[in-house]
């Protein structure tokens, strides 16, 4: 007679429900509320500067402002 109820191994390394892992300190997301007028200005600058994404444009503007401040 053959065994009908064979044990099927389950995956051992499963993450349960809970908070997601913390982001890398170099790549943290910082949500910011901006007015429609400011977003329009950022989008206009983005088009002139040749930046593809709004988030990249905001990052670049902040980096440039900080570089000017250091001088």
C-alpha positions in Angstrom: 0.0 0.0 0.0 1.3 3.5 -0.9 1.2 6.4 1.5 -1.4 8.9 0.4 -0.7 11.7 2.7 2.8 12.7 1.8 4.2 15.7 3.6 4.9 18.6 1.2 7.6 21.0 2.6 6.5 24.6 2.9 8.9 27.5 2.2 10.8 28.3 5.4 11.7 32.0 4.8 8.5 33.8 4.5 7.9 37.3 5.7 4.8 37.7 7.7 2.5 40.8 7.5 3.9 43.9 9.0 5.8 47.1 8.3 8.0 47.2 5.2 11.7 47.2 5.6 13.3 50.6 6.3 14.6 52.4 3.3 18.3 52.9 2.7 19.3 56.2 4.4 20.6 57.5 1.1 17.3 56.9 -0.7 14.6 57.9 1.8 11.3 59.2 0.5 10.3 62.6 1.9 6.7 63.6 1.0 6.2 67.3 0.5 3.0 69.2 -0.3 3.4 71.8 -3.0 1.0 74.4 -4.4 -0.3 74.1 -7.9 1.6 77.2 -8.9 4.9 75.9 -7.6 4.4 72.6 -9.4 3.7 74.4 -12.6 7.0 76.4 -12.2 8.9 73.2 -11.5 7.4 71.5 -14.6 8.3 74.6 -16.7 11.9 74.5 -15.4 12.0 70.7 -15.9 11.1 71.2 -19.6 13.8 73.9 -20.1 16.5 72.0 -18.2 15.8 68.7 -20.0 15.0 66.7 -16.9 12.7 63.8 -17.6 10.8 63.3 -14.2 9.4 65.8 -11.7 11.0 64.0 -8.8 14.4 64.3 -10.5 13.8 68.0 -11.2 13.0 68.7 -7.5 16.0 66.7 -6.4 18.3 68.6 -8.8 16.9 72.0 -7.7 17.5 71.2 -4.0 21.0 70.0 -4.7 21.8 73.1 -6.7 20.4 75.3 -3.9 22.5 73.5 -1.3 25.6 73.9 -3.5 25.0 77.7 -3.8 24.5 77.9 -0.1 27.8 76.2 0.7 29.8 78.8 -1.3 
